[in-house]
């Protein structure tokens, strides 16, 4: 298992991360399968869209059906019928988003389950053990994020806790064939972001998540803090920007040296009747599409755009038919996977700068509503 850096251009990187379940060509977008499924889509459909790696979530899977049960049933790959790579998030974001329901000590976090209110305890050791039971290819360290607009004092306390927990995550026995990624934090303070990148970058992680960004702060600050950390993190290991995935974010983050992404946006907005297109985001429930015989997104090569019209998708959403959710999800995921692939192929060939300028004109200068 290794990360091979194949090319660099204009700050962007093209690489290949080898895992126990196959190689991941980077930059790569990971569809989110929080509860061992990408909502409404099958593994074969995801493969057809070009997905190389999926994300699962330790918090949700530990509460239901249980990491130990998944282990008894053959591990997460067998359980969900996916033979490619899987990255599991540690659940830190979910735990700390419970806010008043969570109690934090140096040992770990005690919280109430959102399912039945039962008391649960996550520690760095238990989180890594659960990810070992799940059998994911990449396990994320347990961290403590903070939300905008956290003070520097609050961010420092959470960052230092994250650093202490990171060491404990590494101290445990590595599960067979599993890579371990640390997560840098630091809130919204440049000095703290630098300190976290230096501290975590000096530890023996196989890669690094960049956490705690795009949590309400201005986009200019997001990109600035991202640049601060990618400039420090080890060049020979992958960087993963967690929970970020609009087209504009992908373009800007790749240009700043990020290798991996995940985001619920493409499937979440699909369930609400919205799709991403070359002209921006549109809501197919809008009456103006009632007689629109054109494809959902002109020029897209996905199954949805090759077979169906905007009028048909609008009809499905207005009629409450689940096929609408599926077709919109197929398109949105394919658009992001294709966008990242287009950028990846340009890196190192002298075309990256021109491509990014063109994509910025399309996506960044006119942000999605």
N, C-alpha and C positions, 0 to 999 in steps of 0.2 A: 504494500500500500504506500503510495507516494503522490506528491504533487509535482508535476513537471511544467515549468514555465516555458512555453513554446515561442512566444513573441510578445513584444511590448511596443506600443506606439502612442505618443501623445498622452502618457499617463495610464493608458488602458493596457490590460494584460489578457493574453490568450493562453490557456493552460489545459492540463488534463489531470484530474484527481482520480487516482485508482482506488477502488474500494473492493470489498469482498464480493459485491454483486455487480461488478462492472465499472467501467470508466465513465467519468462525467467530464464532458468537454465544457470548459468555462470560457467566458461568462455563461452562467446557466440560471434559468428561472425554474423554481420548484413549485409546482402546484401544491396547494395545502390540503392535506387529508387528515385534518385534526383528529377525527375519531375513527381512523383506519379506513377512511373513504374520502375521496374528492367528491363532494356532493353531486349526485345525479349522474356521475360518469363511471364507466367500468375501466379496469386496468387496460384492456385492449384498446379502448378509445383513447386513453391517455398516451399510450405508446404511439398510436396513430397521429397524435398531435405533435409528437416529437419530444415528449417529456422524458428526461433521463433519470430523474430522482424526485421522490415525493417526500413531503414533510408530514410527520405524525407528532402528536403532542402527549408528553408523558403525564401531565396533569389529568387530562380527560381520559386517557386510556387506563391510568391507575385507578381512577374512580369507577370506571365502567368500560370494559368488563373486568378489569384487574390485570396488572402486568403478569402476575403469577399464572392466571388462567390462560392468557395468550401464550405464555411459555409452554404450558402443558399441551396446548393445541398446536405446537410446532413453531412458534415464533411469529413475529408480526408479518414477515413476508408471506408465509404460508397462510396465515389467518386472513389476510386481505387479498390474496391472490396476485401479488405484485412481485415479479422476479428481478426488478431493478433495484437500484440503491434507495435507501430510506434514511433520512435524517430525522432524529427526534429532538424536539425542543424540550428543555428541562422542565418547563412549566412555570418558571420564575415569573414571567409576565402575568400569567393567569392568577397565580397566587397573590401577587402584590396588587393586582387590579381589584381584589376583593376588599381592599382598603380597611374599613373598620372591623372586618371579620378576620383579620390576620394579626398575629402577635409574633414579633421577631425577637429572637435572642441570638447570641453568638453561635449557638448549636444549630439553629435552623428556624423554620417558620411553622407555626401552628395556625390552622385556619379551619373554617367551617365549609364543608362540601356544599356546592351550589345545587346539588341534586337532592340531598336529604337532610342537610344541616349537621351531619355527623362530624365530629372533630377529627381532623387529619393532621399529620406531622410530616413535613418534608425536611430532610437534612441533605447536605451535599452527598453523604455516603448513600442514603436511601435512594436519592434521585438517580445516581449513577448505577446503583444495583438494579433499579427498575428498568433502566434503559438497557442494561445487560440482559435482563430477562426478555425484554421485547426483541432484542437481537438486531437493533438498527445498525446501519453501517457507520453512522456518525452520531455521537452522543454529545449533547451540549452540557456544559457545566451549569450548576445552579448559581443564579445571580440575583441581585436585587436592583431592579430598575427604579427610576423616579420619573414622574410626569412633569411636564411643563406647567407652571413656571417654578420649578424647584429652586430653592436658594442654594448657594454654594456650600453652605454648612450641611444641609440635608443631602446634597449630592455627594459630598465628601464622605459622610458617614456610610451611605449606601455603597459607594465605590470601594471603600476600605473593607466593608463586609464582603463584597463580591470577591475582592482579592484573597481574603482569608479562606473563603469557601472554595475558590479556584484551586488553591494548594491542596485542600482536602479532597477535592474531586480527582486530582492527579495521584494522590497517595494510595487510593484503592487499587485493587487488582483490575487490570484492563480486561474487559470481556473479549473473548476470542474474535479476532477479525474486526474489532470496533475502533474507529478513530475517535479522538476526543478533542473537542473545540472549546477553548475558553471564550468568555464574553467580556469585551471591554465596555466600561461605562464611563461615568464622569459628568452626567447631567448635561448642563448647557454652558459649562465653563471651559474655555480653551485650555487653561492650565491643567485642570483635572483630567480632561480628555488626553492630554499629552502624558500625564503621569500614569494613567491607566494603560495606555498603549505601551509605554516603556515597561511597566511592571509585568503585565500579562505576556508581552512579547518576549520577556526573558524566561518564561516558563516553558516546559516541554510539551506544549499542546501541539496537535497536528494541524490546527488551523484556528481561526479566530472569528467569532461573531462580533459584530458591531451593534450593540444594543442601545435602547433608550433614545433613539432618534425618531423623527416624524411622529412625535407624541403631542403635537399642538403648537410647536415652535414655528416661527417663520421659515419658509423654505430656504432663504438665503443663509440662515443660521445653520440649518440642517447640512447644507452642502459645505459650508465653511468648517464645521466641526468634523465632518466626514474626512475632508482633506487633511486636517490636522492629524487624524489617527492613521490613515493609510500611508502617510509620509513616514511614520515611525514603525508600524508593524512589520515583522520580518518579511522580506521579499519572497522567500522560498516557501511560504505557506499560504493557503487560500484565505481570503477575507470574505465574510458573509454578512451582508447588511440585512438585518432581521426585520421582517414585517413591512417591507417597503416594496412597492411594485407598480406605481403608475408608470406609463410610458416615459414621462418626463424624468421621474426619479431614476428609472433604469438607465436612461441615456447619461444623465449627469453623474450617477454613481460609477458606471463603467469607466467614464472618462477620468474618474478619480481613483481608479485602481481596485474596484470591487469585483469579486469573482462570482458570487452566488447571491441569490435573492429568493424570498418567498413573500407571498401576500394573498390575503383572502379576497382582495378587491375584485378580480375577474369573475369569480363565481358568486360573490355576494351581490354585486350590482346586476348580474344576469338574472338572479332570482327576483329582482325588482323590475325587470323588463328593460334594462339598459345594456347597451353594447358599446364597446370601443371601436371606433372606425378611424380611417385615415383623416377624416375631417373633424374628429373630436368625438366626444361621448354623446350618444343620442338615447332618448327614452322612446322605445317602440310603442308604448301605450298612447303616445301622442296621436291625436286624430288625423294629423297630416299624413300619416302613413297608411290610412285605411284603404287607399287604392294604389299604393306604391308597388309596382311590379318589378322594381329593381332588386338586386341582391342586397343583403344586409350591409355588406361592405365591398364596394367595387374593388376588384383586384385581389381580394383575399382568396386563398386556395383551400380554405377549410370546407368540410362537408356541408356545413350550414349554408355557406355562401354559394356553393356550387349547385345546391339543390332547391333552395327555398327563397322566397321573397320577403321583403319587409312587411307587406300586407299580410302574409300568412303568419309570420311571427307575431304581429300585432294581434291577429285573431286568436292565436293560442293564448296569449297573455290575458286578453279580455275575457276569454272563455274559461280561464283558470286551468288550462291544460298543462300538465307537467312537462310535456314535450317542449314547450316554449323555454322552460328553465334549462333543459338539457341542451337544446340547440344554441341558446345564447351563451351558455357556459363553454361549449365546444369552441365557438368563435372567439370569445374573449381570451381563453387560454391559448389558443393557437396564435392569436395576434401577438401576445407577449412572448411566447416561445420563439416565434418567427422573428420578432424584432430583435431579441437577444442574439439569435443565431446569425442574423444579417450583420449585426455589429461584430460578432465574434469572427466571422469570416473575413471582415475587413481589416482586423488588427494585424499589423505586421506586413501588410501588402501595399502600404503607401496610400490606402484609400480611406483610412479611418477619419482623418481630419475633415475631408469633404463630406463624408457620410454623416458625421455628427453635426456639422453645420446645417446640412439639409434636414436632419431629424429635429434639430432644435427649432428650426423655422416652423416645422409642422406641429411639434408637441410642446416645446418649452415656452415659446413666445406667446402661445395661446393656451394657458393652462386649462386643464379639464375642470368644468364647473363642479 
